[in-house]
Amino acid sequence: MEYRYKPSDKVCSQEMIIELEGDIVKKVTIVGGCAGNTVGVSNLIQGMKIDEAIKKLKGIPCGFRGTSCPDQLAKALEEAKNVR
């Protein structure tokens, strides 16, 4: 299943494309944002169970923004999980 998410305008990334197979994160592509960080986070959660990825990413701040690309990715995963 492919799920597309538009992050909050408080972060640099513009879109998150998530590929799921059952409850496993198969691939994540993040458009925009800090390339090294977004590719790194995407690679780290590849093959991980959705709930584990959400637990690791949820609530991570970026400065004083109140959210971050990893936090937005957790929100995207939560939404994708509920759509399945």
N, C-alpha and C positions, 0 to 999 in steps of 0.2 A: 504494500500500500504506500502511496506517496501522499504526503501532507505538506501543504504550503502555508507559511505563517508570516504575517507582516508584524515585525517587532514594534515596540513603543518608539515614538520619535525621540525618546530620551537616550537612545543608543545609536551607535554608528552603523550597525548592520541594517540592511534594507529588506531582506527576505531570507527566510530559512526554509530549505527544502529537505524534508525528512523522509527517508525510506525505511519502512518497518516491515519485518517479517514475523508475524505473530507478536510476541512481546519483546522482540529483539530489535535494537537499533542497527540497521544494516549500513546506512550511509547518511551523512548530514552534509549539506552544502550550504554555506552561509555567504550570502552576497553582500559585499561591503564590509565595513569594520576593519579592524587591525588584522591583516592577513595571517600573520604568524600565530596570533592568539586564536583566531576563529578556526583555522585549519588544525591547530593543535588540539583544541577542545573537541572538534569533530572527530579527529582520529582517536582520541582517548576514549570516547564513548561508543565507538564502532564495535559491534558485537556484544555490547552490554544490554542487560535487561532494562526496559523503559523505567521501571520504578527505581532501580539503582541509580540510573543517570539523573533522574529528577532529584533524588535525595542528595546527590553530590553537587548539583548545579544550582538548586533553588536557593534564593536569598543572597547570592553573591553580589555585592555592590560594586559600582564603578565610581569612585569618588563620591560626590554628594548627589548623584543622580537618583539614588533610591532603587536602581536596577542596573543591569549589565547585560552584555550579550549572553553570557552563560545563564543568567537568571531568566532572560527572555526565551532561551532555548528550553529551559525547564518548563516554562509556561506553554511553549509550543508542543512539547512532548505530552504534557497533561491534556491539552486539547486533542491532540492526535489519538491519544489513548482512549478518550471518550467517544471519538468518532467511529472507531473500529467496530 
